[in-house]
Amino acid sequence: MISSELRYVLVFLAALFGSLFIIPKLIGIATRIGLIDHPNARKVHTTPRPLVGGIGMT
């Protein structure tokens, strides 16, 4: 039987490595299909940014 602490660690590691794998893929897809946020006067960033990075975190 797996202890509850080990189970939490395994779930955390699975989520971490899953996010590390999927976020770069999503950024590449967003760039290819044009899901880009362009900077303007109200934005803090100065270069275009992909809009889908948060999807990989959920």
C-alpha contacts under 8 A as a table, 3 or more apart, distances in Angstrom:
res1	aa1	res2	aa2	distance
2	I	6	L	6.47
2	I	7	R	6.46
3	S	6	L	5.36
3	S	7	R	6.26
4	S	7	R	4.95
4	S	8	Y	6.27
5	E	8	Y	5.19
5	E	9	V	6.36
6	L	9	V	5.03
6	L	10	L	6.12
7	R	10	L	5.10
7	R	11	V	6.17
8	Y	11	V	5.16
8	Y	12	F	6.08
9	V	12	F	5.06
9	V	13	L	6.12
10	L	13	L	5.11
10	L	14	A	6.07
11	V	14	A	5.10
11	V	15	A	6.18
12	F	15	A	5.20
12	F	16	L	6.07
13	L	16	L	4.97
13	L	17	F	6.05
14	A	17	F	5.41
14	A	18	G	5.84
15	A	18	G	5.05
15	A	19	S	6.05
16	L	19	S	5.29
16	L	20	L	6.17
17	F	20	L	4.92
17	F	21	F	6.07
18	G	21	F	5.20
18	G	22	I	6.13
19	S	22	I	5.20
19	S	23	I	5.79
19	S	56	G	5.55
19	S	57	M	5.71
20	L	23	I	5.92
20	L	24	P	7.30
21	F	24	P	6.55
21	F	25	K	7.17
22	I	25	K	5.20
22	I	26	L	6.18
22	I	56	G	5.78
23	I	26	L	5.09
23	I	27	I	6.15
23	I	53	G	5.75
23	I	55	I	7.86
23	I	56	G	5.10
23	I	57	M	7.58
24	P	27	I	5.07
24	P	28	G	6.27
25	K	28	G	5.21
25	K	29	I	6.30
26	L	29	I	5.03
26	L	30	A	6.01
26	L	52	V	6.42
26	L	53	G	6.57
26	L	56	G	7.22
27	I	30	A	5.08
27	I	31	T	6.16
27	I	50	P	5.93
27	I	51	L	7.90
27	I	52	V	6.53
27	I	53	G	6.23
28	G	31	T	5.19
28	G	32	R	6.25
29	I	32	R	5.09
29	I	33	I	6.23
30	A	33	I	5.36
30	A	34	G	5.83
30	A	35	L	4.78
30	A	36	I	6.78
30	A	50	P	5.84
30	A	51	L	6.97
30	A	52	V	6.53
31	T	34	G	5.25
31	T	35	L	6.12
31	T	36	I	6.46
31	T	50	P	6.26
32	R	35	L	7.90
35	L	50	P	5.90
35	L	51	L	5.73
35	L	52	V	7.43
36	I	48	P	6.20
36	I	49	R	5.45
36	I	50	P	4.42
36	I	51	L	5.58
37	D	48	P	5.55
37	D	49	R	5.17
37	D	50	P	6.06
37	D	51	L	6.12
38	H	47	T	6.94
38	H	48	P	4.60
38	H	49	R	6.70
39	P	42	R	7.82
39	P	43	K	5.65
39	P	44	V	7.47
39	P	45	H	6.03
39	P	46	T	5.63
39	P	47	T	6.27
39	P	48	P	6.13
40	N	43	K	5.50
40	N	46	T	8.00
43	K	46	T	7.77
45	H	48	P	7.58
45	H	49	R	7.98
50	P	53	G	6.84
51	L	54	G	7.74
52	V	55	I	5.53
52	V	56	G	7.54
53	G	56	G	5.83
53	G	57	M	7.32
54	G	57	M	5.22
54	G	58	T	6.84
55	I	58	T	5.48
